[in-house]
Amino acid sequence: MGDESTDETVIICFCYNVRKKQILEAIAQGATTLEKIQDTLCASTGCGGCEMDVREILAQDKSLEKK
Ligand code: FES
């Protein structure tokens, strides 16, 4: 609670206004690598400052993927 990193509407990539929710949706649609996120949303193709955040979201989501 009160942890903004869990807020799905938080903007992750300020260069391209990409929200966490969009990244999660892209991952759900198969963009499971940083490169695919870049291709799909342009996130992390500008200043690169959000790359760590994108990677973190990917890492978190991959752990959910294990079935
Ligand atoms: S904040 Fe994402 S590339 Fe600059």
py3Dmol code that shows the C-alpha trace and the ligand (Angstrom):
import py3Dmol

protein = """\
ATOM      1  CA  MET A   1       0.000   0.000   0.000  1.00  0.00           C
ATOM      2  CA  GLY A   2       1.263   3.429  -0.871  1.00  0.00           C
ATOM      3  CA  ASP A   3       4.019   1.870  -2.950  1.00  0.00           C
ATOM      4  CA  GLU A   4       3.797   3.698  -6.246  1.00  0.00           C
ATOM      5  CA  SER A   5       5.850   1.084  -8.066  1.00  0.00           C
ATOM      6  CA  THR A   6       2.859  -1.231  -7.814  1.00  0.00           C
ATOM      7  CA  ASP A   7       0.564   1.382  -9.361  1.00  0.00           C
ATOM      8  CA  GLU A   8      -0.043   0.195 -12.894  1.00  0.00           C
ATOM      9  CA  THR A   9      -0.801   3.670 -14.180  1.00  0.00           C
ATOM     10  CA  VAL A  10       2.605   4.994 -13.162  1.00  0.00           C
ATOM     11  CA  ILE A  11       4.633   6.236 -16.118  1.00  0.00           C
ATOM     12  CA  ILE A  12       7.764   4.179 -16.564  1.00  0.00           C
ATOM     13  CA  CYS A  13       9.162   5.766 -19.709  1.00  0.00           C
ATOM     14  CA  PHE A  14       8.886   9.525 -19.670  1.00  0.00           C
ATOM     15  CA  CYS A  15      10.336   9.943 -23.159  1.00  0.00           C
ATOM     16  CA  TYR A  16       7.454   8.006 -24.679  1.00  0.00           C
ATOM     17  CA  ASN A  17       4.844   8.248 -21.922  1.00  0.00           C
ATOM     18  CA  VAL A  18       4.712   4.519 -21.489  1.00  0.00           C
ATOM     19  CA  ARG A  19       2.846   3.350 -18.436  1.00  0.00           C
ATOM     20  CA  LYS A  20       3.569   0.228 -16.443  1.00  0.00           C
ATOM     21  CA  LYS A  21       0.183  -1.126 -17.482  1.00  0.00           C
ATOM     22  CA  GLN A  22       1.130  -0.914 -21.170  1.00  0.00           C
ATOM     23  CA  ILE A  23       4.350  -2.775 -20.509  1.00  0.00           C
ATOM     24  CA  LEU A  24       2.509  -5.498 -18.624  1.00  0.00           C
ATOM     25  CA  GLU A  25       0.029  -5.783 -21.487  1.00  0.00           C
ATOM     26  CA  ALA A  26       2.849  -6.029 -24.014  1.00  0.00           C
ATOM     27  CA  ILE A  27       4.480  -8.765 -21.934  1.00  0.00           C
ATOM     28  CA  ALA A  28       1.167 -10.594 -21.786  1.00  0.00           C
ATOM     29  CA  GLN A  29       1.082 -10.420 -25.569  1.00  0.00           C
ATOM     30  CA  GLY A  30       4.489 -11.990 -25.879  1.00  0.00           C
ATOM     31  CA  ALA A  31       6.940  -9.087 -25.613  1.00  0.00           C
ATOM     32  CA  THR A  32       8.994 -10.864 -22.985  1.00  0.00           C
ATOM     33  CA  THR A  33      12.361  -9.273 -23.686  1.00  0.00           C
ATOM     34  CA  LEU A  34      13.641  -5.721 -23.437  1.00  0.00           C
ATOM     35  CA  GLU A  35      14.105  -5.655 -27.210  1.00  0.00           C
ATOM     36  CA  LYS A  36      10.509  -6.636 -27.835  1.00  0.00           C
ATOM     37  CA  ILE A  37       9.251  -4.020 -25.401  1.00  0.00           C
ATOM     38  CA  GLN A  38      11.335  -1.458 -27.272  1.00  0.00           C
ATOM     39  CA  ASP A  39       9.885  -2.613 -30.592  1.00  0.00           C
ATOM     40  CA  THR A  40       6.333  -2.667 -29.302  1.00  0.00           C
ATOM     41  CA  LEU A  41       6.135   0.472 -27.155  1.00  0.00           C
ATOM     42  CA  CYS A  42       9.336   2.446 -27.918  1.00  0.00           C
ATOM     43  CA  ALA A  43       9.896   2.378 -24.158  1.00  0.00           C
ATOM     44  CA  SER A  44      13.591   2.658 -23.348  1.00  0.00           C
ATOM     45  CA  THR A  45      14.592   3.768 -26.848  1.00  0.00           C
ATOM     46  CA  GLY A  46      15.001   7.431 -25.918  1.00  0.00           C
ATOM     47  CA  CYS A  47      17.273   8.509 -23.069  1.00  0.00           C
ATOM     48  CA  GLY A  48      17.490   4.961 -21.771  1.00  0.00           C
ATOM     49  CA  GLY A  49      16.808   6.127 -18.245  1.00  0.00           C
ATOM     50  CA  CYS A  50      13.898   3.768 -17.823  1.00  0.00           C
ATOM     51  CA  GLU A  51      15.747   0.671 -18.959  1.00  0.00           C
ATOM     52  CA  MET A  52      16.285  -0.587 -15.415  1.00  0.00           C
ATOM     53  CA  ASP A  53      12.611  -0.135 -14.653  1.00  0.00           C
ATOM     54  CA  VAL A  54      11.572  -1.984 -17.792  1.00  0.00           C
ATOM     55  CA  ARG A  55      13.956  -4.808 -16.946  1.00  0.00           C
ATOM     56  CA  GLU A  56      12.544  -4.970 -13.442  1.00  0.00           C
ATOM     57  CA  ILE A  57       8.999  -5.265 -14.729  1.00  0.00           C
ATOM     58  CA  LEU A  58      10.103  -7.990 -17.122  1.00  0.00           C
ATOM     59  CA  ALA A  59      11.854  -9.864 -14.311  1.00  0.00           C
ATOM     60  CA  GLN A  60       8.824  -9.617 -12.068  1.00  0.00           C
ATOM     61  CA  ASP A  61       6.484 -10.777 -14.765  1.00  0.00           C
ATOM     62  CA  LYS A  62       8.641 -13.686 -15.847  1.00  0.00           C
ATOM     63  CA  SER A  63       8.476 -15.082 -12.355  1.00  0.00           C
ATOM     64  CA  LEU A  64       4.694 -15.101 -12.692  1.00  0.00           C
ATOM     65  CA  GLU A  65       5.040 -16.887 -16.001  1.00  0.00           C
ATOM     66  CA  LYS A  66       6.582 -20.040 -14.539  1.00  0.00           C
ATOM     67  CA  LYS A  67       3.982 -22.721 -14.736  1.00  0.00           C
TER      68      LYS A  67
END
"""
ligand_1 = """\
4
FES
S 12.442 7.546 -20.023
Fe 12.317 5.824 -21.334
S 13.767 6.222 -22.882
Fe 13.809 8.023 -21.675
"""
view = py3Dmol.view(width=600, height=400)
view.addModel(protein, "pdb")
view.setStyle({"model": 0}, {"cartoon": {"style": "trace"}})
view.addModel(ligand_1, "xyz")
view.setStyle({"model": 1}, {"stick": {}})
view.zoomTo()
view.show()
